[in-house]
Amino acid sequence: MVPLTDTPLTRDGKILILAYDHGLEHGPSDFEAVPETMDPETVWDIATHDAVTSFAVQKGIAETYYPSYRDDVNLLGKVNGTSNLWMGEYDSAVNWTVESAADLGADAIGFTLYGGSNNEVEMAEEFRDVQEAARDHDLPVVMWSYPRGQGVKNDTKDEVIAYGSRLALELGGDVAKIKYPGSQEGMEWAVDAAGPVKVVMSGGSKTDDRSFLESVNAVLDAGGSGLAVGRNVWQRENAMEMLDALEALIFEEASVDDALAHLG
């Protein structure tokens, strides 16, 4: 494993990844709630917040904007992804090489693996190549580990989510990004299954402030290392205030009530 304390991916052992790969994965409708976020510069500016340990984007967004933000943002190069227009079995096209991401200045690499998909074998082989290339560049790898597909009957079960975090350990990831199982107990299982791999919660669809912060707090109490969040930050008009709240909760060990006080 890459020692994460030696990388910009963590701060005091905790992680807050801001994700903005939604334009590819979900499409422009994700930006309708806050229309300014259609412009990537709006979200790059949000990513300069001190709470954000890295910013996850696809190749085109990185190549276009990162040179102007390299002094203020740690880049997580998301090297695979597939549009929501794709209607086949779960898969994710590899559309960026680790070498190219490293040349641009990436601090970490991200890769989606759909365990249980009919395409799992191919995706695991692609992950092998990405992980080994990342090792050559001393870059940590975050696995978006989402069991989905014909082999998965219920992707919200505790056992399935814990299996996802275990896949990251077995295949050589340094961080597992998983869905929140809905309880602290379920999250504890997922953290245990990951061994030394750090586990972060996927932010998911936008929810109300308290529910979101309570779920993040449950992840931390379960031994998780933080979260990778997109919509629950930049789909809010007060995105920077939400990052203030998350900074207090994750890095300063504030209570949920104290974190909520940062929101106007």
Steps between C-alpha positions, in 0.01 A plus 500: 500500500603860441556673838219754482653724764762587239243607241268802467200264498471517879511765770570378851408152381155605377368544147255734331487444126288746304369319192397667175482211253122532485488670162617174346334253737162670542476773236422874508181454704712472814589867466142631476462558876785753495541599132837668559651156567466416132811718469788288634682808626224552758572160653877532463469813711303302761774236496754755624337479846750376761272210594533341155793258495459422129274578204384208284442580133516337161774554242349784300409709804846441647693589185294812442494649850760342727797705369330812639431336839806282560621721787166484682344159424624141534397309188346152512495368145189288443623272222179317412135591465195443283208722408149447627401450137660153511228238545704180521622297796698711748840592360735801501718601207868566570544841339823631657837340559681526831807624314308791349338586834839490673654720231224755560581499872237271654547425871281188498310271263136394513342192341145359507454125540156339475536169683223262399462643152540268205795725415671456839783282367596752232472790744718324759765442235482868403533595866812282524664698221396834650610403852841377384557812290400715798756316714768589243415866562454466880135606465230368734194340343141560610263224396140606441380153609135460409372140475233515231371292212344161433696340783368745760139471614513784754785751497388661828549192721769527766668184374518629143644837602757330725588275206567816301749630755665158513549506123711814539728319746524181295575677172746757633310823557612750761158655563156343455214731409177321586133573543384576852323184621251698708629425847814531707503123550496437126781749455707332771475173307615672183794663681602168657479325163738755346782433746763776467328653196340831590123508447305807396129545448353596167307825547210388282196706406438827678323466834412746778787646700451309824442161338811540288725609787363227726590237240853642472530495879386136508770412246766666716372329816520167315867553423458640152743765376258753350309532178504564130222746431364693204132588491464545875748788468474670161124448458465742792500876470712507819763252382787669682302505824432128464873445459555705816260263676671191359840635598381541857344154507777302330821678595409678823280224648211740558152372578228500238330791676821700506560421131147613416575836660727575203198500269311825459 
